């Protein structure tokens, strides 16, 4: 049974492979992208895993192929990357440390947002719960493949990892969001900028993001246990466990999905969405200042393959000037 999908290139050829529960990979016939395969599943009104199983071909060694991000779009402008914060139990602590501008004895906006989710983030099926924090990261051009560098802009305060699970969606021809799977991700943000002023949160999120190679099919496990590391010159300078899955969240996935897709502009047929669900674990919260050439490592028990990306700093582009006509 196929458990997850990967996209890959081998020489000039591109393809999709399915991984079974033992981690063995098999070529999926007649598919060059996961979106192409998802469209076939939607047209046949069957689960994506069934289509992948029906097209299961020859075994392939992962070491013989180059793994790509598990989803992309032929037109990157039609892939939107977004996310939510303060969704995980414990996630308010690190954020609250960063936003102590509120008067003594009063909760910060971060803590109030977290408590709203704690009180009303898991409504009964079909009901609408508390609205979470939401942010935009960019279009498909910001997604970085496994092993590729995450670039910190020259103007950034820092480049910090955020180990998260992301939902991956395709909008069908009727305008209905269809979840095709989940990916392990590094949401990658600028926590120094965010700490400077909470209203700079939007600026701090306009960064690249990395996705692990696998698209996990079926439901998200209730309990996900992972490990996040920062490796410097071959040595681990920071390591911490992280938890995800609804059992460790103050919002249900369905509630986060509703509050994203309730906006009609996010239900445009043919568009792809990658939506990060948040985290409670950051090296920045433990006082770690990352450096170019550090390597971020993220792994989780729900996924066979880890995510690794080195940190680089982009060239300084100086002041961007607008040309008037």
Secondary structure as UniProt FT lines:
FT   STRAND          2..10
FT   TURN            11..12
FT   STRAND          13..20
FT   TURN            21..22
FT   STRAND          25..28
FT   TURN            29..30
FT   HELIX           34..44
FT   HELIX           48..54
FT   STRAND          56..59
FT   HELIX           62..64
FT   STRAND          66..67
FT   HELIX           76..78
FT   STRAND          79..83
FT   TURN            89..90
FT   HELIX           91..98
FT   TURN            100..101
FT   TURN            104..105
FT   HELIX           109..120
FT   TURN            125..126
FT   STRAND          135..139
FT   HELIX           140..142
FT   STRAND          143..144
FT   TURN            146..147
FT   STRAND          150..152
FT   TURN            154..155
FT   STRAND          163..171
FT   TURN            173..174
FT   STRAND          177..186
FT   HELIX           191..196
FT   HELIX           198..200
FT   HELIX           201..205
FT   STRAND          209..211
FT   STRAND          215..216
FT   STRAND          224..232
FT   TURN            233..234
FT   STRAND          235..244
FT   HELIX           246..248
FT   HELIX           253..261
FT   HELIX           264..266
FT   TURN            269..270
FT   STRAND          272..276
FT   HELIX           284..286
FT   TURN            292..293
FT   STRAND          295..300
FT   TURN            301..302
FT   STRAND          307..313
//
